[in-house]
Amino acid sequence: MTHPHSGGPHRIVIVGGGAGGLELATRLGRRHGRRGTLEVVLVDRTRTHMWKPLLHAVAAGSLNIHEEQTDYLYQARWNHFEYCRGPMTGLDRAAREIVVGEVRGDDGALVLPERRIGYDTLVLAVGSLSNDFGTPGVAEHAYKLDAAWEAHLFHRKLVNACFSANYHLPGSGEHLDIAIVGAGATGVELAAELHNTTRVLAGYGLRQLDPDRHVRIRLLEAGPRILPGLSEGLSAAVTQILEGLGVEVRVGERVTEVTADAVHTAAGETLPANLIVWAAGIRAPAFLRELDGLETDRIDRLVVDACLRSTRDEHIFAFGDCAAVPWPEGGGTLPPRAQVAHQQASHLARVLAARVRGEAATPFRYRDRGSLVSLGRHDTLGSLMGFVRGKGIRIEGMVASLMYWSLYRSHRMALNGFWKTALDTLTGWLRRRTDPHVKLH
């Protein structure tokens, strides 16, 4: 791989193949990489992309991980960018190079050595991770849904737990206890999906398992209500639906310790738990904290200006969950939402190409389209913004479900175009007519 100062096309290196990073690489490669006016390189530690808002469905088994992933090599081949596998481990701003760490296989054998990649413009889109706030026992005993493999691992554990419960629980008076810590969108949507999953598994042959008697799902939130990003009315409506499904919703319940078979709260309670999912809070990957002097905030996000440029290096941009972007209208920084990353990717696709031509970067302006929360087969609720002077209207039921579904399809269209997305949607619908409604392995 040539150095950016060797006289070739302007090289844009994008680190992170999440929703925003992969969309940006695809847009730039499709438009400029094809013509050779830009060299676009995408760096990611994994080989496949999965839309993060769907990880709760992978964990519950209502979405097949193998059918929804995008292979980076495939995407790069057809959209004229280059894919480099490995984690970013360092940065040399003076030389304009990043360090990409080694890659090892499942057996520990070395696949790729450590490398250095030069850039003219660097874009960091490495997303976010769950924030355990230093709570003892979380790393050892709780599952997080930060990556597709973690969601898949939880699902395998869930299916095994249901098999075991089917054998042991009838007549014992005991329960299969599932605790979800954090009642943001991920925690809430997971709780509803798990309610459905346990019933489908029982219907497929685990006949001794009675989900109403044998399975308890608890949703624990430290704040005063669930879904703090939505209005109080929507939060109350979702709470009512969850409680109607038998989910125990406990707010004002701060978890202070997690052990192998329980969660412990600040109120002194010990709540039994066979499976624990930690979905409370976010932080950026820790390596950003010491990245050659770049400015970060208290949760390790890179601080950027209104144009999404690093405050300390005009050649480095950041966006998505890993960037602290000023939001004057909201009185702080932009929220960690997929729609934010999507809008920023579209903005940077225009800005970076113009920057190469010598044009000044323009500020990013976020347009809040509202929020939606899906409760699986049970309901979808949300609000749409911008109809009457920025005020939102509440939507639910079929209309909300259709809009929630369209969010993911718009992401797929950004990656694959309209016709391929339409064909994939049709074949997926046909396949689900005969496949199990929940992944069983």
N, C-alpha and C positions, 0 to 999 in steps of 0.2 A: 504494500500500500504506500503510495507516494506521499511525500510531505506536502502540505498545502502551499508552501512557498516555492514549489518547483515550476510554477508557470502554468499548471493545469487549471481546469475549471474551479471556481469557488467551491470549497467543500463545506457543507453543513453537516455536522455530526449531531444526531439526536439520540440522547441517552434515555431509554425507557420506552417500551413498546406497549404501553397501556392504551386506553381509549384515545387520549389526546396525541401521544407520541406516534402511534401507528397511523392515525389519520393524517398527521402533519407529513410524515415520511411519504405516505401514499400520494397526497396531493402534490407535494413538491416533485416527487419522482415522476408522476404521471405527466405533469405539465412541463417540467424543466429538465429532469433527468433523461427523458426520452430524446430531447434535442441536444443533450450534452452541454447545456449552458450552466448547469449546476451538477455537482457531485453530491449525492445524498447518501449518508451512512446512518443506519439505525443500529444501535447497540442495546442488547438486552441479554440478561443472564439465562433466560429460558428459551425454548425453541418455538413455543406457541403462544398465541394471544387469546385471552378470554375476557369478555366484557365484565368488569368487576361488579357492577350492580346485579349481575345474575348469579353471583357465587352462592348466595343463600339458597337458590333453587338447586344448584349442584349439590350442596350439602344435604338438602332434604331429599334429593333423588328425583325431583320432578323435571330435571333437565339433564340430558346426557352430555357429559363433558366432552366426549369424543366426537360428538356431532356438531358442537358449537365452537370449537377452537379453530383459530386461523394459524396456519403454519407460516412463520416469518420468511422462510426461504421461498415458499410459493408466492407469498405476497410481494416479496422483493423482485422475484423474476418477472412477474407480469406488470409491475409498476415502476420498474427502472430505477430502483435504489438498491443499495448494498446492505446486507445484514451481517453484523458481526456479533458472534455469541460470546458472552462473558459478562461478569459484573464490573461496573466502574469502581475502581478502588483508589484512584488518585487523580490529581490535576496539576499540570505545570503550566501556569498562565504565561510565564515568560516565553516558553517555547511553543505555546499554543498546542499542547498535547494532553490527551487524557491517558490514564493508565487503565487497561482492562485486565482484570485478574485471570488467573488460570481457570480452566474448566476440567473437572474430573468426572468420570463415569460413575455409575452405581457401584462398581467394584473397586473404586478408588484409583483406577488407572488414569494417568494424565491424558486428556484429550487435546487440550490447547494450552500452550504456555502463556505466561504474562506477556502482554504486548503494549505498545504505545502507538496511539493514533493521532495524527495531526489534524487540526481543524482551522478553518478561517472563521466560522461562526459555530458556536456550541450552544445547543438547546437542551436543557435538562427537564425531563418530564418523567421522573422516577416514582411519582405517585406518593402514597402514604401507607403507613402501617397502623395496626391497632396500638393504642397507648394503654399500657397496663398500670401507669402511674406508680410503678415500683411496688405494686401489691404483691406480697409474698405468695408464692405457689402458682402464680398464673402461668409462668413459662413451663413449669413441670406438669401441670395437671389440667390446663384449659386448652381448648382448641380455639384457634383464631382463623378468620376467613380472609386472610390477606392475599392468598394466591389460590389458583385452581387446584393445585395438588393438596393443599390443606383442606379445602372444601370436600374434595374427593375422599381424603383420608377419614374425615369425620363421617361421611356417608357410609363408608365401609364399617366403621365402628357402630354406627346407628343400626344398620341391618343386623349385625352380629348381636347387638344388645337386644333387639326384638326377638331374634331366634331364642336367645337365652331366656328372655322373659316368658316366651310362649311355653317353655318347658318348666321353668321354676316357679313362676308367680301364681298360677291358679291354685286357690286354696290356701295360699301362704299369708295373705293379708298384707304383703309388701307391694312396693311400687317400682316401676322404672321411672326414675326422676331425672328430668332434663332441666338444667338451669341455664338461662341466657342472661348474661350480664351486659346491660346497655340496651336502652330502648329507643335508639335511633332507627332509621329506616331498615338497616340490616337486621337488627334484633327483632323488630316487629314483624317484618316479612318472614323471617325464619320461623318464628313462633307459629304463625298461621300455616306455613307450609308443612311444618312438622306435625301439626294436628291432622292434616290430610294424609301425610305419608304413613303414619302409624295405622290409620284406618284402612288404607289401601293394602298395606302389608298383611294386616289381619284378614282382609278379604281374599287375599291370594293363597291362603292356606294355613296361616298361623291361627288356627281356629280356637286355641285355648287362650289367646291374647284378646282381652276386652279392653280397648283403649280407654273407654270411659272409666273403668275401675282400676286398671293396672298402670296407666301412663299419666304422669303429672308433669306438666310443662309450666315452669315459672319464669317470668320475665321481670328482671330486677333493674330498677333505674334509680340512680342517686339523686336526680333532680326531682322537682315537684310534679312533673307530668311526663308522659311519653311523647316522642316526636317533638322535641323542642323547636325544630325548624319549621313546623307547621303551626297554624292558628290553634288557639285553645279549643275552638269548636270542633275542628277536625281531630285534634288529639282526643277529645272526649268521645267522639263518634267511634274512632278506632278502638279505644279502650273498651267501649261497650261491646263491639263486635268480638274482640278477643275474649272477653269474659264470657260472652255467649257461647264461644267455642270450648270453654273450659280451661282456658289459659289463665293462670293466676298472675295478675299484674300487680306488682308491688313497687310503688314510687317512694321517694325519700329513703331508699334502702341502699346505703353505701356498703359495698363489699370490702372487707379489710384483709381477708385471707382466703386462699383457695387450697383445699387439701384434696387428696385422691378421691374422697367420697362425699365431700360437702363443701359448701361455701359459708363463710362466717361473716356476719354483718357488724356494723358499728353499734347496732342496738343490742348486741350480745347474743343474737340468734345463731343457731347452727342449722342450716337447711341441707338435708341430704341430697346428693346429686350423683347419679351414675355417669352422666355426660354433662360437661360444662363447656359452654361457648362464651368467649370473651369478645364482646362487640362494643366496648365502651371507649369512646374517644379515639383520636388519631394523632399521629406524629409523622414527620418526614423521616426517611432513612437516616440513621445516625452518621453515616459517612459524610453527609453534607455539612456537618458541624465543623469539620476541620478541613475544608476544601480550599486550600491555598489562599486563605484570607477572605473568602467571600462572606458577606454579611448574612447571618441567619437569625431567626427569632427564637423564642423560648421553646418551641416544639420542633426546632431544627429545620424549619422551612427557609428557603432562600428568599431574602428580601429583594424585591424588584420594584422598579418604578412603574408608572402608568403605561409605559410602552413594553412592559414585561422584560426589561433589561435589568441585569444585576446592577446593584447600586455601586459596585466597585470595579466593574469590567464591562465596557461597552460591547465586547465581542461575545458575551455570554448572556443568554436568555433563559428564562425558566417559566413554566406554566403548569396548570393543573394543581393537584393536591400538594405538591412539594414546594409551591411558591406562595409567598405572602404578598398578595397583590392589593394595593390600596383600593378601597371601595367607599368613596365619599358618601354615596347615597345610603349605604348600610351602616355607616359609622364605624368602620373597622376594615377588615380584609375580606376578600371574596370567600364564600363558603365552599367547602369541598364537595362539589357536585359534578356529575358527569356532564350536565349541560354547560357548565363553566368551561371545562376542558374542551368540549366540542367547539364552543364559540371561539375560544382562544386559538385552537388549532387552525380554524378558518382564517382568523385574523393574521396569525403569523405566516401562513402560507402566502398571503399577499404582501405582508410587510418585509419578510426576509428576501423575497425576490426583488422587491423595490430597493431594498438596502444594497444589494449587490450592484444595482444600477446607479448607486450614489445618492438615492433619494433618502430623505430623513424619515425615521420611524414615526409612525402615528400612534397616539394613545389607544389602548383597548377600552372599549365601552361595553360593559356587561348589560344584557337585557334579560331580566328575570322573566322566564316563561311560566313560572309557577312550580309546584311540587306535586308529585303523585306518590302514593304508597299502595302497593298491591298486597292483598291478603289472599293470594292464590285464587282458588275456585270460589272463595267466599264473598269477596267484594274488592273493589278498588275505589279509593277516595283521593281527592286532591283539590288543588286550587289552580286556576289559570290566571295569569297576571296580564295587566296592560289593556283591559277592555274599556275601563272608564277611568281615565286619568290615573293610571297606575294601580287602581284597585283591582282586587281579584274576585273571581266568582267561584263558588264551590261546585264541583262536579263529582259524580259518583256513579256506580253501576256500570252499565255497558259502555257509555261514552268514556268514562274514565279508564276502563279496561282497554278500550281501543286505543286511546292516547298513550297509555303505558306501553302497550305492545308496539306502537309506532316509534317510540323513542329508540328501542333497540334496532328496529328496522332502518331507521335513519342512520344509525351508526354503521350498519351493514352496507347500506347504499354508499356511504362515504368511502368504504373500503373496496367494494366490489361492483358498484354501479347498479342501475335499476334492474336490468334484465336478469343478471345472475342472482341478485337478491330475491327477485320474484320467483325464479325457478327453484331456488333453495327453500323458500317459504312454502311453495306448493309441495315439493317432495317431502319436506318435513311434516307437513300436515297429513299427507297420505300415509307416511310411515307410522305416525302416531295412531292411526286407525287400528293397527294390528299390534304395535308394541305395547308392553306393560305401561300403565300410567305412571309408575314409579320405577326408577332403575333398581334392580334387585341384586346387583353385584358391584 
